[in-house]
């Protein structure tokens, strides 16, 4: 719980709009702590809190006070006020933050976060987990499992398959498919 508080859990922030506090309650045991740690028990987190956690990791372990308004101007564009960045506190050591950054970049480059990848940009990310319980309709469970399998197949072989398709299109002058005759000729059959 001390670690969660370092990231701002239990604190109400104003951006200047009031943002509800996230909670990471004292778990009832080790199994409850494990479930809370992956977001599946009693933890409640706002999107603002998740943004603070990600930004704190990116900022080498230092969490900043959140703000939305950078500058306030008059109708004549004269500056009324500037928001000055304020440090909330250090949530983790710089070394730990660097390790987290490496893992988050690896998740996007070669893990489940591959859809967030941007060519030429180093992107870090963490994918979420969907909570499925006994009241989740069977068709939703089937759909989620099918999506997961499809994403896994795409991640494992999709890049190579896409490269092979592009090479084939290039060889065929832009056509997406071959005739049976040209396919046999390519394989060396007559």
Secondary structure by P-SEA (a helix, b strand, c coil): caaaaaacccbbbbcccbbbbbbbcccccaaaaaaaaaccccccccaaaaaaaaaaaaaccccccccccccccccccccccccccccccccccaaaaaaaaaaaaaaaacccccccccccccccbbbbbbbbcccccaaaaaaaaaaaaaaaaaaacaaaaaaaaaaaaaaacccccccaaaaaaaaccc
